[in-house]
Amino acid sequence: MTEHRWLRSSYSNLNGNCVELSVPRGLVRDSKDPGGPVLSADVPALVRAVKEGRFDR
């Protein structure tokens, strides 16, 4: 199995409220719960959807 490193945005605040992306890419997790669930994601498509406002309420 491939070992993953986790990266957090430099824009995240110090209290850890952020998502982390894996290297190699493809996985996403909650930085507050590093031992919790991990989502498999098409990261470029996810970023596009966020930029397009598809998750705005």
Short mmCIF file of the C-alpha atoms (twelve columns), coordinates in Angstrom:
data_MODEL
# 
_entry.id   MODEL 
# 
loop_
_atom_site.group_PDB 
_atom_site.id 
_atom_site.type_symbol 
_atom_site.label_atom_id 
_atom_site.label_alt_id 
_atom_site.label_comp_id 
_atom_site.label_asym_id 
_atom_site.label_seq_id 
_atom_site.Cartn_x 
_atom_site.Cartn_y 
_atom_site.Cartn_z 
_atom_site.pdbx_PDB_model_num 
ATOM 1  C CA . MET A 1  0.000   0.000  0.000   1 
ATOM 2  C CA . THR A 2  1.225   3.512  -0.807  1 
ATOM 3  C CA . GLU A 3  2.224   5.710  2.120   1 
ATOM 4  C CA . HIS A 4  0.631   9.163  1.969   1 
ATOM 5  C CA . ARG A 5  1.887   12.505 3.233   1 
ATOM 6  C CA . TRP A 6  -0.736  15.081 4.173   1 
ATOM 7  C CA . LEU A 7  -0.654  18.741 3.200   1 
ATOM 8  C CA . ARG A 8  -2.689  21.580 4.657   1 
ATOM 9  C CA . SER A 9  -3.191  24.949 3.017   1 
ATOM 10 C CA . SER A 10 -0.917  27.734 4.199   1 
ATOM 11 C CA . TYR A 11 -4.128  29.802 4.442   1 
ATOM 12 C CA . SER A 12 -5.630  27.550 7.109   1 
ATOM 13 C CA . ASN A 13 -5.983  29.049 10.551  1 
ATOM 14 C CA . LEU A 14 -3.993  27.857 13.526  1 
ATOM 15 C CA . ASN A 15 -6.919  26.075 15.204  1 
ATOM 16 C CA . GLY A 16 -6.733  23.335 12.552  1 
ATOM 17 C CA . ASN A 17 -10.125 23.879 10.904  1 
ATOM 18 C CA . CYS A 18 -9.113  22.765 7.452   1 
ATOM 19 C CA . VAL A 19 -9.048  19.826 5.108   1 
ATOM 20 C CA . GLU A 20 -5.836  18.097 4.165   1 
ATOM 21 C CA . LEU A 21 -4.905  16.655 0.779   1 
ATOM 22 C CA . SER A 22 -2.709  13.616 0.327   1 
ATOM 23 C CA . VAL A 23 0.493   13.232 -1.636  1 
ATOM 24 C CA . PRO A 24 0.211   11.331 -3.894  1 
ATOM 25 C CA . ARG A 25 -3.074  13.106 -4.503  1 
ATOM 26 C CA . GLY A 26 -6.520  11.613 -4.433  1 
ATOM 27 C CA . LEU A 27 -7.400  11.520 -0.731  1 
ATOM 28 C CA . VAL A 28 -8.982  14.172 1.503   1 
ATOM 29 C CA . ARG A 29 -9.379  14.203 5.299   1 
ATOM 30 C CA . ASP A 30 -10.441 16.529 8.106   1 
ATOM 31 C CA . SER A 31 -7.376  18.044 9.775   1 
ATOM 32 C CA . LYS A 32 -9.156  17.973 13.164  1 
ATOM 33 C CA . ASP A 33 -9.556  14.195 12.938  1 
ATOM 34 C CA . PRO A 34 -6.448  12.777 11.226  1 
ATOM 35 C CA . GLY A 35 -7.317  9.246  12.348  1 
ATOM 36 C CA . GLY A 36 -10.883 9.538  11.093  1 
ATOM 37 C CA . PRO A 37 -12.444 8.823  7.721   1 
ATOM 38 C CA . VAL A 38 -10.565 9.508  4.507   1 
ATOM 39 C CA . LEU A 39 -12.400 10.370 1.310   1 
ATOM 40 C CA . SER A 40 -11.215 9.394  -2.118  1 
ATOM 41 C CA . ALA A 41 -11.672 12.380 -4.416  1 
ATOM 42 C CA . ASP A 42 -10.989 13.709 -7.872  1 
ATOM 43 C CA . VAL A 43 -9.182  16.703 -6.376  1 
ATOM 44 C CA . PRO A 44 -9.055  18.874 -9.536  1 
ATOM 45 C CA . ALA A 45 -12.807 18.381 -10.042 1 
ATOM 46 C CA . LEU A 46 -13.440 19.164 -6.364  1 
ATOM 47 C CA . VAL A 47 -11.435 22.397 -6.579  1 
ATOM 48 C CA . ARG A 48 -13.307 23.419 -9.751  1 
ATOM 49 C CA . ALA A 49 -16.659 22.788 -8.078  1 
ATOM 50 C CA . VAL A 50 -15.666 24.883 -5.050  1 
ATOM 51 C CA . LYS A 51 -14.504 27.748 -7.298  1 
ATOM 52 C CA . GLU A 52 -17.782 27.569 -9.233  1 
ATOM 53 C CA . GLY A 53 -19.721 27.944 -5.964  1 
ATOM 54 C CA . ARG A 54 -21.436 24.573 -6.223  1 
ATOM 55 C CA . PHE A 55 -21.195 24.098 -2.440  1 
ATOM 56 C CA . ASP A 56 -22.363 27.587 -1.464  1 
ATOM 57 C CA . ARG A 57 -25.603 27.784 0.466   1 
# 
